Every structure is written in C-alpha cells, then in structure tokens.
Amino acid sequence: MTKPYFVEIKGVQFRNKGAYLMLLACLQGLKKLNKSFELVLSPGPNLPYPERARHGAWQKLSFRRKGLDLTGALGKLPGPLLRLFKRYGMVTERDVDLILEASGFAYGDQWPLTFLQNTAKEVVRFSKAGKPFVFMPQAFGPFSSKESKAAMRDIIQHARLIFVRDPVSLQHLQSCVDVLPEHVVLTPDFTVGLSAEANAEVPELNVPFAALIPNSKVVSKFNHANAEAMRSDYVAAFAAAADYLTALGIQPVLVNHEGKEDAELCAEIAARSPCGLVQIEDPLAVKYFIGKAELAVSSRFHGAVNALSQGVPCIATSWSHKYHAMMSDFGMGDFCVAELSEQSLLDALAQLLHEKDALSAVVADRAATLKQRNQKMWQRLAQAI
C-alpha cells in the first residue's frame, strides 16, 4: 500500500475569513499539482473538529508551551502507539511530508519570540529530514533583537522556499543575513485567484452599495494604550463615511470579516449611522458579496484583496506596512489611509468616486497580472518539492 503524502497547512483557521481563504487557496493550488495528498491540520480554538472533519483533515499531534516544544519528539513514540493514533485520525510530525506555512503575518517583533524560535527549530528538523518547509506569501518583520535575527536566519537557511509578500518584508529578512538566497522570492498575495461563490447566505441588494469592512485589531486595547480614544475616532470615521455614501445614494453595508469582536465594532458603527450589516460564514460567499459592491473601505487585509481581485476599487485603512504594498500591487497605493480620521477617509472617498471608472479599469488589469504571478508561484513550488 502506497504511503499517503501528508501536507500540513499551518497558520490557517476558520474564524478569520482571510486565514480561511489562505487555506482554500492552498488546497486549490495543491490540487493543481497532480499529486494526491492528505490534509493535516493542528487542532485549536479556531480550528474546531467539525470544520476540520468537513475538509477531511488529519489531526497533527503537537505540544508547545512557551519555550517547551515536544512536537518533534512525539514522532519517536513506539510504533504500535503511533499506529493506534492513526486509527483515530491522528498523525505526528514524522508522518508529515510537506509543510505550507500560511500565517499571513506572524513573524516579527509584534509576535512572541518563542513562536519564531519554535518555528525555526521545526524548519531545521524538516530540512535535516529532507522534507520541504515552504512559507506561503506573507509579511515578515521587523526583527530588531539578536535572538529574533538568529531564529529568522535559521529559517532563511533551512526553508525550501520563502515567498515574501512585499518589498518591506524582504528588507526585514535581508537584515538577518548577509545575502538572501534564491529561494526567498517576492510574490504577491495568493488568494487573488480564488473564485468567489454565491450561496444562500448572500443577501440580494437591489441598490448600489459599498462594503465597509472594519477590523477590531486596529483599535484593540491589547495593541494601544489609548485604545478607547482610538476606537471612538475609528467608529466616527466609518460612520462619517457611511453618512457620506448614503447622501450620494450608495447604501453602506458593514461586512463582518472575522467574528465576535468585529461584530461588536460593526454594531457600534451602525448605531452612529444607519447601515446594512452582513454576516456570512462561507469565505468564498463573503468574497462574492464584496465583489458586487460599487466600492469598498476595508481595514481587513483580505477584505481589501477580496474587493480588488474582483475589480472593485477599495480604500484600505492601514496599521501595517503590508497594506500599502498590497494596495500598490493593485495600483491603489494612493488610497491606503495610514492616519485614519473622519476627514482623511472622506477625502479618500471623494477622490475615489471622482476617479472610479479609471480606477476600476486599472484594478481589473492589475488583478489579472497578479493571478498570472500566482500561477508562476505554484509552478516554482511544484519544482521545489
């Protein structure tokens, strides 16, 4: 009996629509490789069993607590015990043949150093075993400490491929080594080519509408000392945009692109300005809905990608370098609002509406080019594994 080819996809989840889209993009790309594979996912609060089972995923046995990582050691358990685990749908790192790391943005000073160090050890283990560890297109950095640079250096040296989503991230990786190897490749976001799908969850609107996509992380108290004031200003800016659009005959519709926290933020905005509110669980259906909008205003990275990849002009409110790079890929760099306020958002909206027809053509053309680059990315990945 031929051994299954186990592919673990890391950094994805079902709650965040962007992370879910990256899982679907990985699955779509893997199917095009003409190689039969078995999906492996690690369990977690945002990767519950019913959804994993729906995708036919095996469960990865792992154990990480801060600096203690026993994940690799679990593969050295006695053979009868490992076979018993498999009977119940569980595999160890030893069984995994390929890892696709699709976190989006999880390596840099904003994140725990232990996470970076544990990943570096895992990449080295895979390299020694002759197995490919591939970082799918994502943002990186910065890396300011000696320890973070050392861990990232191990990753750069031992990963089979590292696809980097933007030039700033590339510079952050460059800061960790003397010369970047050829397997570090600048590649745009890879969810661009995912086909949107309608289903019963998608509401039908008979009027022109704009998709407003908030992000609770932008105003999280865990990220900012003055979170309450920032949240108030953020809600006021989105409410002002909604009022402006309503006056022009464009229905503002708030789209929850994640979960409970974003739903609460949507409710606060809707309390300030009458808006529609859409909560769609299926990530491809969310993309379909956004694609029907006249325009979008998004604080969610993949909310903006969902719009732009379907030719819908979008304003992005930015909290990280990854936003401006992505918007520039679509020819919309001037519509990345770094300092969000009522006036800055209204000014951007006025400019976008004034140039909407020309911008739509540019965005559609850039989207087609990015989809071609995605195909080349998968071709390179196929050669590497």
C-alpha positions as CSV (number, residue, x, y, z in Angstrom):
1,M,0.0,0.0,0.0
2,T,1.4,3.4,-1.0
3,K,2.1,5.7,1.9
4,P,-0.2,8.8,1.8
5,Y,1.5,12.2,1.0
6,F,0.7,14.2,4.1
7,V,0.6,18.0,3.7
8,E,0.3,20.2,6.8
9,I,-1.0,23.7,6.3
10,K,-0.1,25.9,9.2
11,G,-1.3,29.4,10.3
12,V,-4.8,29.0,8.9
13,Q,-8.1,28.9,10.7
14,F,-11.9,29.0,10.1
15,R,-12.9,32.1,12.1
16,N,-10.8,34.7,10.3
17,K,-12.1,34.9,6.7
18,G,-8.6,35.9,5.4
19,A,-7.0,32.9,7.1
20,Y,-9.7,30.6,5.8
21,L,-9.2,32.0,2.3
22,M,-5.5,31.1,2.5
23,L,-6.4,27.6,3.5
24,L,-8.7,27.3,0.5
25,A,-6.0,28.8,-1.8
26,C,-3.5,26.3,-0.6
27,L,-5.9,23.4,-1.2
28,Q,-6.8,24.8,-4.7
29,G,-3.1,25.1,-5.6
30,L,-2.2,21.6,-4.2
31,K,-4.9,20.0,-6.4
32,K,-3.3,21.5,-9.5
33,L,0.0,19.8,-8.7
34,N,-1.5,16.5,-9.9
35,K,-0.2,14.9,-6.7
36,S,-2.6,13.0,-4.4
37,F,-2.3,14.4,-0.8
38,E,-3.8,14.1,2.6
39,L,-4.5,17.4,4.5
40,V,-3.1,17.8,8.1
41,L,-4.2,20.5,10.5
42,S,-3.4,21.1,14.1
43,P,-6.4,21.5,16.4
44,G,-7.1,24.8,18.1
45,P,-9.9,27.1,19.3
46,N,-10.3,28.5,15.7
47,L,-9.8,25.1,14.1
48,P,-12.6,23.0,15.7
49,Y,-13.1,19.4,14.9
50,P,-16.4,19.7,12.8
51,E,-14.8,22.1,10.3
52,R,-11.6,20.0,10.2
53,A,-13.6,16.9,9.5
54,R,-15.5,18.6,6.7
55,H,-12.2,19.1,4.9
56,G,-11.1,15.5,5.7
57,A,-8.1,16.7,7.7
58,W,-5.9,14.5,9.8
59,Q,-5.1,15.9,13.3
60,K,-1.5,16.8,14.0
61,L,-0.2,15.7,17.4
62,S,1.8,18.6,18.8
63,F,2.8,20.0,22.2
64,R,4.1,23.5,22.6
65,R,4.2,25.5,25.8
66,K,6.2,28.7,25.6
67,G,9.8,27.5,25.1
68,L,9.0,23.8,25.5
69,D,8.3,22.1,22.2
70,L,7.8,18.3,22.2
71,T,6.2,18.2,18.8
72,G,9.2,16.5,17.1
73,A,9.7,14.0,19.9
74,L,6.1,12.7,19.6
75,G,7.1,11.1,16.3
76,K,9.6,8.9,18.2
77,L,6.9,7.2,20.2
78,P,6.7,3.4,19.9
79,G,5.3,2.2,16.5
80,P,2.2,0.4,17.9
81,L,1.2,3.6,19.7
82,L,1.6,5.7,16.5
83,R,-0.4,3.2,14.6
84,L,-3.2,3.4,17.2
85,F,-3.2,7.2,16.9
86,K,-3.6,6.9,13.1
87,R,-6.7,4.7,13.6
88,Y,-8.2,7.7,15.3
89,G,-7.1,10.2,12.6
90,M,-4.0,11.5,14.3
91,V,-0.5,11.8,12.8
92,T,2.8,13.2,14.1
93,E,5.4,15.5,12.6
94,R,7.2,12.4,11.5
95,D,4.3,11.5,9.1
96,V,4.1,14.9,7.5
97,D,5.9,15.2,4.1
98,L,5.4,18.9,3.4
99,I,4.5,21.9,5.4
100,L,2.9,25.0,3.9
101,E,3.2,27.9,6.4
102,A,0.3,30.3,5.5
103,S,0.1,32.6,8.6
104,G,-0.1,35.8,6.6
105,F,1.7,37.9,9.2
106,A,3.1,36.1,12.3
107,Y,6.9,36.6,12.3
108,G,8.4,39.8,13.6
109,D,8.7,41.9,16.7
110,Q,5.0,42.2,17.2
111,W,4.7,38.5,18.0
112,P,6.2,36.3,20.7
113,L,9.9,35.4,20.2
114,T,9.2,31.8,21.4
115,F,6.8,31.3,18.4
116,L,9.5,32.4,16.0
117,Q,12.2,30.2,17.7
118,N,9.9,27.1,17.8
119,T,9.2,27.5,14.1
120,A,12.9,27.9,13.4
121,K,13.6,24.6,15.2
122,E,10.8,22.9,13.2
123,V,12.2,24.2,9.9
124,V,15.6,22.9,10.8
125,R,14.2,19.5,11.7
126,F,12.4,19.3,8.4
127,S,15.5,20.3,6.5
128,K,17.6,17.6,8.2
129,A,14.9,15.0,7.3
130,G,15.0,16.1,3.7
131,K,11.4,17.4,3.8
132,P,10.2,20.7,2.3
133,F,9.0,23.5,4.6
134,V,7.5,26.3,2.5
135,F,6.4,29.7,3.6
136,M,3.5,30.8,1.5
137,P,3.3,34.6,0.6
138,Q,3.2,36.6,3.8
139,A,4.6,39.6,5.5
140,F,7.6,39.5,7.8
141,G,9.4,41.6,10.4
142,P,10.8,43.7,11.7
143,F,13.5,41.8,13.6
144,S,15.3,44.0,16.0
145,S,16.8,41.7,18.6
146,K,19.8,39.4,18.3
147,E,17.6,36.4,19.2
148,S,14.9,37.1,16.6
149,K,17.5,37.7,13.8
150,A,19.2,34.4,14.7
151,A,15.9,32.5,14.6
152,M,15.0,34.0,11.3
153,R,18.4,33.3,9.9
154,D,17.9,29.6,10.7
155,I,14.5,29.8,8.8
156,I,16.0,31.5,5.8
157,Q,18.9,29.0,5.6
158,H,16.8,25.8,6.0
159,A,13.3,26.5,4.5
160,R,12.8,25.1,1.0
161,L,11.0,28.2,-0.2
162,I,10.1,31.5,1.4
163,F,7.5,33.6,-0.6
164,V,7.6,37.2,0.6
165,R,4.6,39.4,0.0
166,D,6.1,42.9,-0.1
167,P,9.5,44.7,-0.5
168,V,9.5,46.0,3.1
169,S,9.3,42.4,4.4
170,L,12.1,41.5,2.0
171,Q,14.2,44.2,3.6
172,H,13.4,42.8,7.1
173,L,14.6,39.4,6.0
174,Q,17.7,41.0,4.5
175,S,18.6,42.5,7.8
176,C,19.0,38.9,9.2
177,V,21.6,37.6,6.7
178,D,24.4,38.9,4.6
179,V,22.9,37.7,1.3
180,L,19.3,36.4,0.7
181,P,19.4,33.1,-1.0
182,E,17.5,32.5,-4.3
183,H,14.7,30.5,-2.6
184,V,13.5,33.8,-1.0
185,V,11.1,35.1,-3.6
186,L,9.0,38.3,-3.8
187,T,5.4,37.1,-4.6
188,P,2.0,38.8,-4.1
189,D,-0.9,37.6,-2.0
190,F,-2.0,34.2,-3.3
191,T,-5.8,34.4,-2.6
192,V,-6.3,36.7,-5.5
193,G,-7.2,33.8,-7.9
194,L,-9.8,32.2,-5.7
195,S,-13.1,32.1,-7.4
196,A,-16.0,33.7,-5.5
197,E,-19.1,31.6,-5.0
198,A,-22.7,32.6,-4.2
199,N,-24.9,30.7,-1.8
200,A,-28.0,31.1,0.3
201,E,-26.1,33.2,2.8
202,V,-25.5,36.0,0.3
203,P,-28.2,38.7,0.5
204,E,-29.5,40.3,-2.7
205,L,-29.3,44.1,-2.7
206,N,-31.2,45.9,-5.5
207,V,-29.4,49.2,-4.9
208,P,-25.8,50.3,-5.4
209,F,-23.9,49.6,-2.2
210,A,-20.4,50.0,-0.6
211,A,-18.8,47.3,1.5
212,L,-17.4,48.7,4.8
213,I,-15.1,46.1,6.5
214,P,-13.9,47.1,10.0
215,N,-11.1,45.4,11.9
216,S,-11.2,45.2,15.7
217,K,-7.5,44.6,15.9
218,V,-6.8,48.1,14.8
219,V,-8.4,49.5,17.9
220,S,-7.6,46.6,20.3
221,K,-6.8,47.6,23.9
222,F,-4.0,45.0,23.7
223,N,-2.3,46.9,20.9
224,H,-2.7,50.6,22.1
225,A,-2.5,52.4,25.4
226,N,-5.2,54.9,24.1
227,A,-7.4,52.2,22.7
228,E,-10.7,53.8,23.9
229,A,-10.0,57.1,22.2
230,M,-8.8,55.3,19.0
231,R,-11.9,53.2,18.9
232,S,-14.1,56.3,19.2
233,D,-12.3,58.0,16.4
234,Y,-12.4,54.9,14.3
235,V,-16.1,54.4,14.7
236,A,-16.7,58.1,14.0
237,A,-14.6,57.9,10.7
238,F,-16.6,54.8,9.4
239,A,-19.9,56.4,10.5
240,A,-19.0,59.6,8.6
241,A,-18.1,57.6,5.5
242,A,-21.5,55.8,5.8
243,D,-23.3,59.1,6.0
244,Y,-21.4,60.5,3.0
245,L,-22.2,57.4,0.9
246,T,-25.9,57.4,1.9
247,A,-26.2,61.1,0.8
248,L,-24.9,60.0,-2.6
249,G,-27.4,57.2,-3.0
250,I,-25.0,54.4,-2.2
251,Q,-26.1,52.0,0.5
252,P,-23.3,51.5,3.1
253,V,-23.2,47.8,4.2
254,L,-21.0,46.7,7.1
255,V,-19.3,43.3,6.4
256,N,-18.1,41.2,9.4
257,H,-14.9,39.6,8.0
258,E,-14.0,37.8,11.2
259,G,-16.1,37.1,14.3
260,K,-17.4,38.4,17.6
261,E,-15.0,41.3,18.1
262,D,-15.6,42.7,14.6
263,A,-19.4,42.2,15.0
264,E,-19.3,44.4,18.1
265,L,-17.4,47.1,16.2
266,C,-19.9,46.8,13.3
267,A,-22.7,47.4,15.8
268,E,-21.1,50.5,17.2
269,I,-20.7,52.0,13.7
270,A,-24.3,51.1,12.8
271,A,-25.5,52.8,16.0
272,R,-23.9,56.1,14.7
273,S,-25.1,55.8,11.1
274,P,-27.8,53.6,9.5
275,C,-26.0,50.8,7.7
276,G,-26.8,47.4,6.4
277,L,-25.0,44.5,8.2
278,V,-23.9,41.3,6.6
279,Q,-22.5,38.3,8.4
280,I,-21.6,35.4,6.0
281,E,-19.7,32.4,7.3
282,D,-18.6,31.0,3.9
283,P,-15.4,32.9,3.0
284,L,-16.0,32.5,-0.8
285,A,-19.5,33.7,-0.4
286,V,-18.2,36.8,1.5
287,K,-15.8,37.4,-1.4
288,Y,-18.7,37.0,-3.8
289,F,-20.8,39.6,-1.9
290,I,-17.9,42.1,-1.7
291,G,-17.4,41.7,-5.5
292,K,-20.9,43.0,-6.1
293,A,-20.1,46.3,-4.3
294,E,-19.5,49.6,-6.1
295,L,-16.5,50.2,-3.8
296,A,-15.1,49.0,-0.5
297,V,-13.5,50.5,2.6
298,S,-11.5,47.9,4.4
299,S,-9.3,47.6,7.5
300,R,-9.1,43.9,6.9
301,F,-6.2,42.9,4.5
302,H,-8.1,40.1,2.8
303,G,-11.3,42.2,2.8
304,A,-9.4,44.6,0.5
305,V,-7.9,41.8,-1.5
306,N,-11.4,40.3,-2.0
307,A,-12.6,43.6,-3.5
308,L,-9.6,44.5,-5.6
309,S,-9.1,41.0,-7.0
310,Q,-12.6,41.3,-8.5
311,G,-12.1,44.8,-9.9
312,V,-13.8,46.7,-7.1
313,P,-11.9,49.9,-6.1
314,C,-11.1,50.0,-2.4
315,I,-9.7,52.2,0.3
316,A,-7.6,50.5,2.9
317,T,-7.1,51.8,6.3
318,S,-3.6,50.7,7.3
319,W,-2.0,49.5,10.5
320,S,1.0,47.7,8.9
321,H,3.4,48.0,6.0
322,K,1.7,45.0,4.3
323,Y,-1.3,47.2,3.4
324,H,0.4,49.8,1.3
325,A,2.4,47.1,-0.5
326,M,-0.7,45.2,-1.3
327,M,-2.6,48.3,-2.4
328,S,0.3,49.3,-4.7
329,D,0.2,45.8,-6.3
330,F,-3.3,46.7,-7.5
331,G,-2.4,50.3,-8.5
332,M,-4.2,51.7,-5.5
333,G,-1.3,52.8,-3.3
334,D,-2.7,56.4,-3.1
335,F,-5.8,55.0,-1.4
336,C,-4.1,53.5,1.6
337,V,-5.1,55.7,4.6
338,A,-2.4,55.4,7.2
339,E,-3.6,58.2,9.5
340,L,-7.4,57.5,9.8
341,S,-9.7,60.3,10.7
342,E,-13.1,61.4,9.5
343,Q,-11.6,64.0,7.2
344,S,-8.8,61.7,5.8
345,L,-11.4,59.0,5.0
346,L,-13.9,61.4,3.5
347,D,-11.2,62.9,1.3
348,A,-10.1,59.5,0.1
349,L,-13.7,58.6,-0.7
350,A,-14.3,61.8,-2.6
351,Q,-11.2,61.2,-4.7
352,L,-12.1,57.5,-5.4
353,L,-15.6,58.3,-6.5
354,H,-14.2,61.1,-8.8
355,E,-11.8,58.6,-10.4
356,K,-13.9,55.5,-10.0
357,D,-14.2,54.4,-13.7
358,A,-10.5,54.8,-14.4
359,L,-9.5,53.1,-11.1
360,S,-11.8,50.1,-11.8
361,A,-10.0,49.5,-15.2
362,V,-6.6,49.7,-13.5
363,V,-7.6,47.4,-10.7
364,A,-9.0,44.8,-13.1
365,D,-5.9,44.9,-15.2
366,R,-3.6,44.5,-12.2
367,A,-5.7,41.7,-10.8
368,A,-5.2,39.7,-14.0
369,T,-1.4,40.2,-13.8
370,L,-1.3,39.1,-10.1
371,K,-3.3,36.0,-10.9
372,Q,-0.6,35.1,-13.5
373,R,2.1,35.6,-10.9
374,N,0.2,33.3,-8.6
375,Q,0.4,30.6,-11.2
376,K,4.1,31.0,-11.5
377,M,4.4,30.8,-7.8
378,W,2.7,27.4,-7.8
379,Q,4.9,26.2,-10.7
380,R,8.0,27.1,-8.7
381,L,6.6,25.4,-5.6
382,A,5.9,22.2,-7.7
383,Q,9.5,22.2,-8.9
384,A,10.9,22.7,-5.3
385,I,9.0,19.8,-3.7
